[in-house]
Amino acid sequence: MNALLYPIATEKVLGAVDRDNAIVYVVDMRANKKQIKEEFEKMFNVKVESINTSITIKNMKKAYIRINKASKASDIARRLKLV
């Protein structure tokens, strides 16, 4: 199962990249935090500090993935072409 579907690039999310060292992804509704963490760490070769998930009104599940201070979320955002 692919837990990570696609990243979100809104003004609010791009603020979180700088402020919280976090990336926001839309994830599969069946994915749990452990699966999201393992896939993200494997894909970007970084350590994940924490994950918060929420389900939107449009019935999409978002994951706010906070990255360890040793890595920069802005580097990942550039690789994803969000910035």
PDB file of N, CA, C and O in Angstrom, chain B, residues numbered from 101:
ATOM      1  N   MET B 101       0.843  -1.188   0.000  1.00  0.00           N
ATOM      2  CA  MET B 101       0.000   0.000   0.000  1.00  0.00           C
ATOM      3  C   MET B 101       0.885   1.247   0.000  1.00  0.00           C
ATOM      4  O   MET B 101       1.858   1.329   0.749  1.00  0.00           O
ATOM      5  N   ASN B 102       0.542   2.198  -0.833  1.00  0.00           N
ATOM      6  CA  ASN B 102       1.206   3.492  -0.859  1.00  0.00           C
ATOM      7  C   ASN B 102       0.519   4.398   0.151  1.00  0.00           C
ATOM      8  O   ASN B 102      -0.613   4.827  -0.074  1.00  0.00           O
ATOM      9  N   ALA B 103       1.187   4.695   1.256  1.00  0.00           N
ATOM     10  CA  ALA B 103       0.583   5.537   2.281  1.00  0.00           C
ATOM     11  C   ALA B 103       0.565   7.001   1.855  1.00  0.00           C
ATOM     12  O   ALA B 103      -0.436   7.690   2.052  1.00  0.00           O
ATOM     13  N   LEU B 104       1.663   7.483   1.272  1.00  0.00           N
ATOM     14  CA  LEU B 104       1.770   8.880   0.857  1.00  0.00           C
ATOM     15  C   LEU B 104       1.219   9.042  -0.552  1.00  0.00           C
ATOM     16  O   LEU B 104       1.674   8.377  -1.483  1.00  0.00           O
ATOM     17  N   LEU B 105       0.237   9.930  -0.709  1.00  0.00           N
ATOM     18  CA  LEU B 105      -0.338  10.145  -2.031  1.00  0.00           C
ATOM     19  C   LEU B 105       0.305  11.333  -2.731  1.00  0.00           C
ATOM     20  O   LEU B 105       0.912  11.165  -3.789  1.00  0.00           O
ATOM     21  N   TYR B 106       0.185  12.540  -2.159  1.00  0.00           N
ATOM     22  CA  TYR B 106       0.794  13.720  -2.763  1.00  0.00           C
ATOM     23  C   TYR B 106       0.948  14.819  -1.717  1.00  0.00           C
ATOM     24  O   TYR B 106       0.173  14.879  -0.763  1.00  0.00           O
ATOM     25  N   PRO B 107       1.958  15.700  -1.891  1.00  0.00           N
ATOM     26  CA  PRO B 107       2.170  16.805  -0.950  1.00  0.00           C
ATOM     27  C   PRO B 107       1.193  17.942  -1.227  1.00  0.00           C
ATOM     28  O   PRO B 107       0.666  18.076  -2.331  1.00  0.00           O
ATOM     29  N   ILE B 108       0.967  18.748  -0.212  1.00  0.00           N
ATOM     30  CA  ILE B 108       0.094  19.910  -0.336  1.00  0.00           C
ATOM     31  C   ILE B 108       0.968  21.165  -0.355  1.00  0.00           C
ATOM     32  O   ILE B 108       1.903  21.290   0.435  1.00  0.00           O
ATOM     33  N   ALA B 109       0.657  22.086  -1.258  1.00  0.00           N
ATOM     34  CA  ALA B 109       1.441  23.322  -1.389  1.00  0.00           C
ATOM     35  C   ALA B 109       0.515  24.524  -1.320  1.00  0.00           C
ATOM     36  O   ALA B 109       0.165  25.105  -2.347  1.00  0.00           O
ATOM     37  N   THR B 110       0.117  24.897  -0.104  1.00  0.00           N
ATOM     38  CA  THR B 110      -0.661  26.117   0.093  1.00  0.00           C
ATOM     39  C   THR B 110       0.203  27.098   0.885  1.00  0.00           C
ATOM     40  O   THR B 110       1.271  26.739   1.380  1.00  0.00           O
ATOM     41  N   GLU B 111      -0.268  28.330   0.998  1.00  0.00           N
ATOM     42  CA  GLU B 111       0.486  29.330   1.758  1.00  0.00           C
ATOM     43  C   GLU B 111       0.678  28.902   3.209  1.00  0.00           C
ATOM     44  O   GLU B 111       1.761  29.052   3.774  1.00  0.00           O
ATOM     45  N   LYS B 112      -0.372  28.375   3.795  1.00  0.00           N
ATOM     46  CA  LYS B 112      -0.313  27.937   5.185  1.00  0.00           C
ATOM     47  C   LYS B 112       0.706  26.804   5.365  1.00  0.00           C
ATOM     48  O   LYS B 112       1.468  26.790   6.332  1.00  0.00           O
ATOM     49  N   VAL B 113       0.706  25.876   4.440  1.00  0.00           N
ATOM     50  CA  VAL B 113       1.631  24.746   4.515  1.00  0.00           C
ATOM     51  C   VAL B 113       3.066  25.208   4.312  1.00  0.00           C
ATOM     52  O   VAL B 113       3.966  24.750   5.016  1.00  0.00           O
ATOM     53  N   LEU B 114       3.291  26.099   3.372  1.00  0.00           N
ATOM     54  CA  LEU B 114       4.644  26.595   3.143  1.00  0.00           C
ATOM     55  C   LEU B 114       5.158  27.376   4.353  1.00  0.00           C
ATOM     56  O   LEU B 114       6.365  27.412   4.595  1.00  0.00           O
ATOM     57  N   GLY B 115       4.264  27.996   5.107  1.00  0.00           N
ATOM     58  CA  GLY B 115       4.649  28.635   6.362  1.00  0.00           C
ATOM     59  C   GLY B 115       5.086  27.604   7.387  1.00  0.00           C
ATOM     60  O   GLY B 115       6.003  27.851   8.170  1.00  0.00           O
ATOM     61  N   ALA B 116       4.428  26.441   7.384  1.00  0.00           N
ATOM     62  CA  ALA B 116       4.784  25.364   8.311  1.00  0.00           C
ATOM     63  C   ALA B 116       6.152  24.783   7.981  1.00  0.00           C
ATOM     64  O   ALA B 116       6.850  24.289   8.865  1.00  0.00           O
ATOM     65  N   VAL B 117       6.531  24.842   6.719  1.00  0.00           N
ATOM     66  CA  VAL B 117       7.854  24.339   6.322  1.00  0.00           C
ATOM     67  C   VAL B 117       8.931  25.123   7.058  1.00  0.00           C
ATOM     68  O   VAL B 117       9.858  24.529   7.609  1.00  0.00           O
ATOM     69  N   ASP B 118       8.822  26.434   7.074  1.00  0.00           N
ATOM     70  CA  ASP B 118       9.817  27.274   7.743  1.00  0.00           C
ATOM     71  C   ASP B 118       9.633  27.304   9.258  1.00  0.00           C
ATOM     72  O   ASP B 118      10.599  27.183  10.011  1.00  0.00           O
ATOM     73  N   ARG B 119       8.388  27.466   9.696  1.00  0.00           N
ATOM     74  CA  ARG B 119       8.092  27.640  11.117  1.00  0.00           C
ATOM     75  C   ARG B 119       8.261  26.352  11.926  1.00  0.00           C
ATOM     76  O   ARG B 119       8.895  26.358  12.981  1.00  0.00           O
ATOM     77  N   ASP B 120       7.693  25.251  11.431  1.00  0.00           N
ATOM     78  CA  ASP B 120       7.645  24.005  12.212  1.00  0.00           C
ATOM     79  C   ASP B 120       8.549  22.902  11.683  1.00  0.00           C
ATOM     80  O   ASP B 120       8.597  21.815  12.258  1.00  0.00           O
ATOM     81  N   ASN B 121       9.268  23.168  10.593  1.00  0.00           N
ATOM     82  CA  ASN B 121      10.090  22.139   9.959  1.00  0.00           C
ATOM     83  C   ASN B 121       9.223  20.929   9.604  1.00  0.00           C
ATOM     84  O   ASN B 121       9.558  19.790   9.929  1.00  0.00           O
ATOM     85  N   ALA B 122       8.095  21.204   8.927  1.00  0.00           N
ATOM     86  CA  ALA B 122       7.119  20.163   8.627  1.00  0.00           C
ATOM     87  C   ALA B 122       6.694  20.192   7.163  1.00  0.00           C
ATOM     88  O   ALA B 122       6.740  21.225   6.495  1.00  0.00           O
ATOM     89  N   ILE B 123       6.278  19.019   6.690  1.00  0.00           N
ATOM     90  CA  ILE B 123       5.730  18.848   5.348  1.00  0.00           C
ATOM     91  C   ILE B 123       4.330  18.262   5.522  1.00  0.00           C
ATOM     92  O   ILE B 123       4.103  17.451   6.419  1.00  0.00           O
ATOM     93  N   VAL B 124       3.394  18.670   4.669  1.00  0.00           N
ATOM     94  CA  VAL B 124       2.025  18.163   4.760  1.00  0.00           C
ATOM     95  C   VAL B 124       1.730  17.321   3.520  1.00  0.00           C
ATOM     96  O   VAL B 124       1.938  17.756   2.388  1.00  0.00           O
ATOM     97  N   TYR B 125       1.245  16.118   3.761  1.00  0.00           N
ATOM     98  CA  TYR B 125       0.910  15.182   2.690  1.00  0.00           C
ATOM     99  C   TYR B 125      -0.536  14.745   2.815  1.00  0.00           C
ATOM    100  O   TYR B 125      -1.067  14.637   3.920  1.00  0.00           O
ATOM    101  N   VAL B 126      -1.176  14.492   1.674  1.00  0.00           N
ATOM    102  CA  VAL B 126      -2.449  13.780   1.663  1.00  0.00           C
ATOM    103  C   VAL B 126      -2.061  12.311   1.651  1.00  0.00           C
ATOM    104  O   VAL B 126      -1.241  11.881   0.839  1.00  0.00           O
ATOM    105  N   VAL B 127      -2.655  11.547   2.555  1.00  0.00           N
ATOM    106  CA  VAL B 127      -2.294  10.136   2.694  1.00  0.00           C
ATOM    107  C   VAL B 127      -3.516   9.254   2.497  1.00  0.00           C
ATOM    108  O   VAL B 127      -4.651   9.729   2.511  1.00  0.00           O
ATOM    109  N   ASP B 128      -3.271   7.986   2.318  1.00  0.00           N
ATOM    110  CA  ASP B 128      -4.342   7.005   2.174  1.00  0.00           C
ATOM    111  C   ASP B 128      -5.161   6.966   3.467  1.00  0.00           C
ATOM    112  O   ASP B 128      -4.600   7.022   4.561  1.00  0.00           O
ATOM    113  N   MET B 129      -6.468   6.870   3.343  1.00  0.00           N
ATOM    114  CA  MET B 129      -7.360   6.859   4.516  1.00  0.00           C
ATOM    115  C   MET B 129      -7.070   5.684   5.443  1.00  0.00           C
ATOM    116  O   MET B 129      -7.315   5.778   6.646  1.00  0.00           O
ATOM    117  N   ARG B 130      -6.558   4.593   4.913  1.00  0.00           N
ATOM    118  CA  ARG B 130      -6.296   3.403   5.733  1.00  0.00           C
ATOM    119  C   ARG B 130      -4.921   3.418   6.385  1.00  0.00           C
ATOM    120  O   ARG B 130      -4.630   2.564   7.222  1.00  0.00           O
ATOM    121  N   ALA B 131      -4.070   4.372   6.016  1.00  0.00           N
ATOM    122  CA  ALA B 131      -2.698   4.427   6.532  1.00  0.00           C
ATOM    123  C   ALA B 131      -2.682   4.908   7.977  1.00  0.00           C
ATOM    124  O   ALA B 131      -3.393   5.843   8.347  1.00  0.00           O
ATOM    125  N   ASN B 132      -1.848   4.245   8.790  1.00  0.00           N
ATOM    126  CA  ASN B 132      -1.680   4.707  10.170  1.00  0.00           C
ATOM    127  C   ASN B 132      -0.361   5.479  10.277  1.00  0.00           C
ATOM    128  O   ASN B 132       0.420   5.523   9.327  1.00  0.00           O
ATOM    129  N   LYS B 133      -0.124   6.082  11.435  1.00  0.00           N
ATOM    130  CA  LYS B 133       1.042   6.943  11.609  1.00  0.00           C
ATOM    131  C   LYS B 133       2.349   6.183  11.413  1.00  0.00           C
ATOM    132  O   LYS B 133       3.308   6.728  10.867  1.00  0.00           O
ATOM    133  N   LYS B 134       2.390   4.941  11.851  1.00  0.00           N
ATOM    134  CA  LYS B 134       3.602   4.139  11.715  1.00  0.00           C
ATOM    135  C   LYS B 134       3.927   3.908  10.238  1.00  0.00           C
ATOM    136  O   LYS B 134       5.084   4.027   9.835  1.00  0.00           O
ATOM    137  N   GLN B 135       2.925   3.583   9.435  1.00  0.00           N
ATOM    138  CA  GLN B 135       3.140   3.358   8.004  1.00  0.00           C
ATOM    139  C   GLN B 135       3.579   4.646   7.307  1.00  0.00           C
ATOM    140  O   GLN B 135       4.462   4.624   6.449  1.00  0.00           O
ATOM    141  N   ILE B 136       2.965   5.753   7.674  1.00  0.00           N
ATOM    142  CA  ILE B 136       3.317   7.049   7.086  1.00  0.00           C
ATOM    143  C   ILE B 136       4.765   7.384   7.420  1.00  0.00           C
ATOM    144  O   ILE B 136       5.527   7.801   6.547  1.00  0.00           O
ATOM    145  N   LYS B 137       5.144   7.202   8.682  1.00  0.00           N
ATOM    146  CA  LYS B 137       6.500   7.503   9.127  1.00  0.00           C
ATOM    147  C   LYS B 137       7.530   6.652   8.396  1.00  0.00           C
ATOM    148  O   LYS B 137       8.535   7.173   7.913  1.00  0.00           O
ATOM    149  N   GLU B 138       7.289   5.353   8.312  1.00  0.00           N
ATOM    150  CA  GLU B 138       8.244   4.459   7.655  1.00  0.00           C
ATOM    151  C   GLU B 138       8.422   4.812   6.185  1.00  0.00           C
ATOM    152  O   GLU B 138       9.547   4.834   5.684  1.00  0.00           O
ATOM    153  N   GLU B 139       7.326   5.087   5.491  1.00  0.00           N
ATOM    154  CA  GLU B 139       7.413   5.413   4.068  1.00  0.00           C
ATOM    155  C   GLU B 139       8.117   6.750   3.843  1.00  0.00           C
ATOM    156  O   GLU B 139       8.939   6.870   2.935  1.00  0.00           O
ATOM    157  N   PHE B 140       7.800   7.760   4.666  1.00  0.00           N
ATOM    158  CA  PHE B 140       8.423   9.076   4.519  1.00  0.00           C
ATOM    159  C   PHE B 140       9.921   8.991   4.793  1.00  0.00           C
ATOM    160  O   PHE B 140      10.718   9.554   4.043  1.00  0.00           O
ATOM    161  N   GLU B 141      10.311   8.296   5.858  1.00  0.00           N
ATOM    162  CA  GLU B 141      11.737   8.167   6.188  1.00  0.00           C
ATOM    163  C   GLU B 141      12.498   7.425   5.091  1.00  0.00           C
ATOM    164  O   GLU B 141      13.630   7.780   4.761  1.00  0.00           O
ATOM    165  N   LYS B 142      11.876   6.408   4.538  1.00  0.00           N
ATOM    166  CA  LYS B 142      12.516   5.637   3.464  1.00  0.00           C
ATOM    167  C   LYS B 142      12.634   6.477   2.192  1.00  0.00           C
ATOM    168  O   LYS B 142      13.663   6.436   1.517  1.00  0.00           O
ATOM    169  N   MET B 143      11.598   7.231   1.864  1.00  0.00           N
ATOM    170  CA  MET B 143      11.565   8.014   0.634  1.00  0.00           C
ATOM    171  C   MET B 143      12.564   9.169   0.647  1.00  0.00           C
ATOM    172  O   MET B 143      13.221   9.431  -0.360  1.00  0.00           O
ATOM    173  N   PHE B 144      12.681   9.864   1.784  1.00  0.00           N
ATOM    174  CA  PHE B 144      13.514  11.069   1.847  1.00  0.00           C
ATOM    175  C   PHE B 144      14.775  10.920   2.690  1.00  0.00           C
ATOM    176  O   PHE B 144      15.556  11.865   2.796  1.00  0.00           O
ATOM    177  N   ASN B 145      14.987   9.756   3.289  1.00  0.00           N
ATOM    178  CA  ASN B 145      16.176   9.482   4.083  1.00  0.00           C
ATOM    179  C   ASN B 145      16.377  10.513   5.200  1.00  0.00           C
ATOM    180  O   ASN B 145      17.474  11.045   5.373  1.00  0.00           O
ATOM    181  N   VAL B 146      15.309  10.788   5.952  1.00  0.00           N
ATOM    182  CA  VAL B 146      15.345  11.698   7.098  1.00  0.00           C
ATOM    183  C   VAL B 146      14.649  11.022   8.283  1.00  0.00           C
ATOM    184  O   VAL B 146      13.947  10.025   8.114  1.00  0.00           O
ATOM    185  N   LYS B 147      14.848  11.569   9.467  1.00  0.00           N
ATOM    186  CA  LYS B 147      14.156  11.084  10.654  1.00  0.00           C
ATOM    187  C   LYS B 147      12.923  11.935  10.904  1.00  0.00           C
ATOM    188  O   LYS B 147      12.984  13.163  10.842  1.00  0.00           O
ATOM    189  N   VAL B 148      11.813  11.285  11.183  1.00  0.00           N
ATOM    190  CA  VAL B 148      10.556  11.976  11.474  1.00  0.00           C
ATOM    191  C   VAL B 148      10.435  12.131  12.984  1.00  0.00           C
ATOM    192  O   VAL B 148      10.599  11.172  13.738  1.00  0.00           O
ATOM    193  N   GLU B 149      10.143  13.360  13.412  1.00  0.00           N
ATOM    194  CA  GLU B 149       9.986  13.647  14.839  1.00  0.00           C
ATOM    195  C   GLU B 149       8.576  13.303  15.319  1.00  0.00           C
ATOM    196  O   GLU B 149       8.405  12.636  16.340  1.00  0.00           O
ATOM    197  N   SER B 150       7.562  13.768  14.572  1.00  0.00           N
ATOM    198  CA  SER B 150       6.182  13.470  14.953  1.00  0.00           C
ATOM    199  C   SER B 150       5.270  13.592  13.747  1.00  0.00           C
ATOM    200  O   SER B 150       5.613  14.209  12.739  1.00  0.00           O
ATOM    201  N   ILE B 151       4.094  12.984  13.878  1.00  0.00           N
ATOM    202  CA  ILE B 151       3.083  13.045  12.821  1.00  0.00           C
ATOM    203  C   ILE B 151       1.736  13.325  13.462  1.00  0.00           C
ATOM    204  O   ILE B 151       1.349  12.674  14.432  1.00  0.00           O
ATOM    205  N   ASN B 152       1.024  14.303  12.909  1.00  0.00           N
ATOM    206  CA  ASN B 152      -0.356  14.577  13.297  1.00  0.00           C
ATOM    207  C   ASN B 152      -1.209  14.366  12.057  1.00  0.00           C
ATOM    208  O   ASN B 152      -0.864  14.827  10.969  1.00  0.00           O
ATOM    209  N   THR B 153      -2.324  13.667  12.227  1.00  0.00           N
ATOM    210  CA  THR B 153      -3.210  13.434  11.091  1.00  0.00           C
ATOM    211  C   THR B 153      -4.562  14.069  11.353  1.00  0.00           C
ATOM    212  O   THR B 153      -4.983  14.242  12.497  1.00  0.00           O
ATOM    213  N   SER B 154      -5.233  14.412  10.254  1.00  0.00           N
ATOM    214  CA  SER B 154      -6.588  14.947  10.354  1.00  0.00           C
ATOM    215  C   SER B 154      -7.346  14.552   9.097  1.00  0.00           C
ATOM    216  O   SER B 154      -6.762  14.340   8.035  1.00  0.00           O
ATOM    217  N   ILE B 155      -8.661  14.458   9.246  1.00  0.00           N
ATOM    218  CA  ILE B 155      -9.518  14.145   8.117  1.00  0.00           C
ATOM    219  C   ILE B 155     -10.296  15.408   7.777  1.00  0.00           C
ATOM    220  O   ILE B 155     -10.948  16.000   8.637  1.00  0.00           O
ATOM    221  N   THR B 156     -10.220  15.811   6.516  1.00  0.00           N
ATOM    222  CA  THR B 156     -10.843  17.061   6.087  1.00  0.00           C
ATOM    223  C   THR B 156     -12.323  16.849   5.781  1.00  0.00           C
ATOM    224  O   THR B 156     -12.818  15.721   5.761  1.00  0.00           O
ATOM    225  N   ILE B 157     -13.003  17.943   5.546  1.00  0.00           N
ATOM    226  CA  ILE B 157     -14.423  17.897   5.190  1.00  0.00           C
ATOM    227  C   ILE B 157     -14.618  17.178   3.862  1.00  0.00           C
ATOM    228  O   ILE B 157     -15.648  16.543   3.637  1.00  0.00           O
ATOM    229  N   LYS B 158     -13.630  17.281   2.988  1.00  0.00           N
ATOM    230  CA  LYS B 158     -13.700  16.622   1.684  1.00  0.00           C
ATOM    231  C   LYS B 158     -13.325  15.148   1.753  1.00  0.00           C
ATOM    232  O   LYS B 158     -13.102  14.510   0.724  1.00  0.00           O
ATOM    233  N   ASN B 159     -13.255  14.611   2.963  1.00  0.00           N
ATOM    234  CA  ASN B 159     -12.969  13.196   3.216  1.00  0.00           C
ATOM    235  C   ASN B 159     -11.578  12.788   2.710  1.00  0.00           C
ATOM    236  O   ASN B 159     -11.406  11.718   2.125  1.00  0.00           O
ATOM    237  N   MET B 160     -10.591  13.662   2.947  1.00  0.00           N
ATOM    238  CA  MET B 160      -9.195  13.358   2.658  1.00  0.00           C
ATOM    239  C   MET B 160      -8.455  13.335   3.985  1.00  0.00           C
ATOM    240  O   MET B 160      -8.786  14.089   4.901  1.00  0.00           O
ATOM    241  N   LYS B 161      -7.462  12.475   4.087  1.00  0.00           N
ATOM    242  CA  LYS B 161      -6.664  12.407   5.300  1.00  0.00           C
ATOM    243  C   LYS B 161      -5.339  13.121   5.050  1.00  0.00           C
ATOM    244  O   LYS B 161      -4.612  12.795   4.112  1.00  0.00           O
ATOM    245  N   LYS B 162      -5.034  14.105   5.907  1.00  0.00           N
ATOM    246  CA  LYS B 162      -3.788  14.860   5.807  1.00  0.00           C
ATOM    247  C   LYS B 162      -2.862  14.447   6.935  1.00  0.00           C
ATOM    248  O   LYS B 162      -3.301  14.181   8.054  1.00  0.00           O
ATOM    249  N   ALA B 163      -1.574  14.398   6.624  1.00  0.00           N
ATOM    250  CA  ALA B 163      -0.563  14.110   7.632  1.00  0.00           C
ATOM    251  C   ALA B 163       0.398  15.286   7.719  1.00  0.00           C
ATOM    252  O   ALA B 163       1.016  15.664   6.723  1.00  0.00           O
ATOM    253  N   TYR B 164       0.525  15.864   8.908  1.00  0.00           N
ATOM    254  CA  TYR B 164       1.480  16.927   9.172  1.00  0.00           C
ATOM    255  C   TYR B 164       2.726  16.235   9.715  1.00  0.00           C
ATOM    256  O   TYR B 164       2.744  15.789  10.862  1.00  0.00           O
ATOM    257  N   ILE B 165       3.753  16.149   8.898  1.00  0.00           N
ATOM    258  CA  ILE B 165       4.951  15.376   9.234  1.00  0.00           C
ATOM    259  C   ILE B 165       6.051  16.328   9.666  1.00  0.00           C
ATOM    260  O   ILE B 165       6.589  17.078   8.852  1.00  0.00           O
ATOM    261  N   ARG B 166       6.383  16.297  10.951  1.00  0.00           N
ATOM    262  CA  ARG B 166       7.440  17.158  11.491  1.00  0.00           C
ATOM    263  C   ARG B 166       8.762  16.387  11.432  1.00  0.00           C
ATOM    264  O   ARG B 166       8.869  15.257  11.908  1.00  0.00           O
ATOM    265  N   ILE B 167       9.761  17.034  10.833  1.00  0.00           N
ATOM    266  CA  ILE B 167      11.055  16.403  10.606  1.00  0.00           C
ATOM    267  C   ILE B 167      12.028  16.783  11.715  1.00  0.00           C
ATOM    268  O   ILE B 167      11.955  17.878  12.274  1.00  0.00           O
ATOM    269  N   ASN B 168      12.933  15.873  12.022  1.00  0.00           N
ATOM    270  CA  ASN B 168      13.959  16.092  13.034  1.00  0.00           C
ATOM    271  C   ASN B 168      14.786  17.329  12.666  1.00  0.00           C
ATOM    272  O   ASN B 168      14.961  17.637  11.487  1.00  0.00           O
ATOM    273  N   LYS B 169      15.289  18.030  13.678  1.00  0.00           N
ATOM    274  CA  LYS B 169      16.031  19.280  13.476  1.00  0.00           C
ATOM    275  C   LYS B 169      17.314  19.081  12.668  1.00  0.00           C
ATOM    276  O   LYS B 169      17.827  20.046  12.101  1.00  0.00           O
ATOM    277  N   ALA B 170      17.845  17.867  12.601  1.00  0.00           N
ATOM    278  CA  ALA B 170      19.068  17.599  11.835  1.00  0.00           C
ATOM    279  C   ALA B 170      18.854  17.796  10.339  1.00  0.00           C
ATOM    280  O   ALA B 170      19.808  18.060   9.607  1.00  0.00           O
ATOM    281  N   SER B 171      17.614  17.670   9.879  1.00  0.00           N
ATOM    282  CA  SER B 171      17.280  17.858   8.460  1.00  0.00           C
ATOM    283  C   SER B 171      16.382  19.074   8.307  1.00  0.00           C
ATOM    284  O   SER B 171      15.763  19.526   9.271  1.00  0.00           O
ATOM    285  N   LYS B 172      16.315  19.598   7.101  1.00  0.00           N
ATOM    286  CA  LYS B 172      15.490  20.766   6.850  1.00  0.00           C
ATOM    287  C   LYS B 172      14.315  20.408   5.946  1.00  0.00           C
ATOM    288  O   LYS B 172      14.493  19.774   4.905  1.00  0.00           O
ATOM    289  N   ALA B 173      13.137  20.809   6.341  1.00  0.00           N
ATOM    290  CA  ALA B 173      11.941  20.575   5.534  1.00  0.00           C
ATOM    291  C   ALA B 173      11.998  21.383   4.250  1.00  0.00           C
ATOM    292  O   ALA B 173      11.415  20.989   3.241  1.00  0.00           O
ATOM    293  N   SER B 174      12.694  22.508   4.280  1.00  0.00           N
ATOM    294  CA  SER B 174      12.798  23.333   3.071  1.00  0.00           C
ATOM    295  C   SER B 174      13.559  22.596   1.968  1.00  0.00           C
ATOM    296  O   SER B 174      13.255  22.779   0.789  1.00  0.00           O
ATOM    297  N   ASP B 175      14.540  21.770   2.327  1.00  0.00           N
ATOM    298  CA  ASP B 175      15.257  20.967   1.336  1.00  0.00           C
ATOM    299  C   ASP B 175      14.320  19.950   0.685  1.00  0.00           C
ATOM    300  O   ASP B 175      14.366  19.738  -0.527  1.00  0.00           O
ATOM    301  N   ILE B 176      13.479  19.331   1.491  1.00  0.00           N
ATOM    302  CA  ILE B 176      12.519  18.354   0.966  1.00  0.00           C
ATOM    303  C   ILE B 176      11.484  19.070   0.108  1.00  0.00           C
ATOM    304  O   ILE B 176      11.082  18.552  -0.934  1.00  0.00           O
ATOM    305  N   ALA B 177      11.051  20.250   0.530  1.00  0.00           N
ATOM    306  CA  ALA B 177      10.078  21.021  -0.247  1.00  0.00           C
ATOM    307  C   ALA B 177      10.648  21.381  -1.619  1.00  0.00           C
ATOM    308  O   ALA B 177       9.929  21.367  -2.618  1.00  0.00           O
ATOM    309  N   ARG B 178      11.935  21.702  -1.663  1.00  0.00           N
ATOM    310  CA  ARG B 178      12.574  22.002  -2.945  1.00  0.00           C
ATOM    311  C   ARG B 178      12.621  20.761  -3.835  1.00  0.00           C
ATOM    312  O   ARG B 178      12.378  20.849  -5.038  1.00  0.00           O
ATOM    313  N   ARG B 179      12.934  19.604  -3.245  1.00  0.00           N
ATOM    314  CA  ARG B 179      12.975  18.357  -4.013  1.00  0.00           C
ATOM    315  C   ARG B 179      11.596  18.005  -4.566  1.00  0.00           C
ATOM    316  O   ARG B 179      11.484  17.428  -5.648  1.00  0.00           O
ATOM    317  N   LEU B 180      10.546  18.356  -3.817  1.00  0.00           N
ATOM    318  CA  LEU B 180       9.186  18.097  -4.261  1.00  0.00           C
ATOM    319  C   LEU B 180       8.657  19.199  -5.180  1.00  0.00           C
ATOM    320  O   LEU B 180       7.540  19.114  -5.692  1.00  0.00           O
ATOM    321  N   LYS B 181       9.472  20.228  -5.378  1.00  0.00           N
ATOM    322  CA  LYS B 181       9.113  21.387  -6.210  1.00  0.00           C
ATOM    323  C   LYS B 181       7.906  22.135  -5.664  1.00  0.00           C
ATOM    324  O   LYS B 181       7.046  22.586  -6.420  1.00  0.00           O
ATOM    325  N   LEU B 182       7.852  22.261  -4.341  1.00  0.00           N
ATOM    326  CA  LEU B 182       6.779  23.023  -3.702  1.00  0.00           C
ATOM    327  C   LEU B 182       7.161  24.490  -3.577  1.00  0.00           C
ATOM    328  O   LEU B 182       6.293  25.357  -3.482  1.00  0.00           O
ATOM    329  N   VAL B 183       8.456  24.766  -3.576  1.00  0.00           N
ATOM    330  CA  VAL B 183       8.955  26.137  -3.407  1.00  0.00           C
ATOM    331  C   VAL B 183       9.593  26.607  -4.683  1.00  0.00           C
ATOM    332  O   VAL B 183      10.077  27.737  -4.751  1.00  0.00           O
TER     333      VAL B 183
END
